[in-house]
């Protein structure tokens, strides 16, 4: 009886570890996709309506509490206070964080013509990151979850 309970607990632990890993890759993909969405939204707002970047950030983050929107709120606060950019997002890679920092530092210092080029260049780089993140979500996230589920079942069988 104790072996059965221990096996079931190990199987449940392995299942939840697999789910957590899959959730990490899903949130990572969501953050990168949301940054791409922000770029297209901000580009449209700035180029057509000549809206300043702080207003664009404020209107983008008002309707949600995703990890990217929390990070964008930190960036907006840093812009308003005039402090250097610092944000923490565990779901982004170092390359993605550097890309975002370069974008916001560039947008702060450029005029409207330079901003259009910056949006295009950053959008092209972000599209590559989106493809990689979605591929990792499918390949690593889903595969690791299935592997952990099977390992949990295997442990249950071995213990019993």
Steps between C-alpha positions, in 0.01 A plus 500: 500500500782740587672419170182587313464833679869585452479410132187711453664795674813472284283479190307810606823692573643408160174603335502842667868557416419428136207740511718773656766463231238516226346810663843670503547453126142608433544821699833564329332473160214721621745771616685508169176502299363777721814707439446457125137610546617802699743594222230494234257690725757761598621542143147566382422741784825694469518522121136585428383681812838638615431372850788510747644170621383543861137532392538198273646293785224614736222407259661163424542392863163621630311182414704217643750362746712269287873473576583717199254771602646504852845541346370776273359679805849489657646647180235774497578586862872519417422730206290728717762521775789531258685206650688237299292212373488202727239230482473141606328238293595139562334383181721695258845396391799732535484573127134598522568723799785671314278552197229658715750723683655615172156573361386709794832682532487576129139613501572738786779676309366509143271718291198378298698402187757310699224332699349350185832336411540382857153343496569318173839368612371390840191339347719296264718381789194428713341288227801269519465482879130423463574210266763361738275538806204328335726221377643455851150497646402215272824307504624548853193591702260238371765232457642544850151489649428171325839365603440585866154343490644181356784507754243534779306201370828309467596581859158386617544169321855452634397575860200270490 
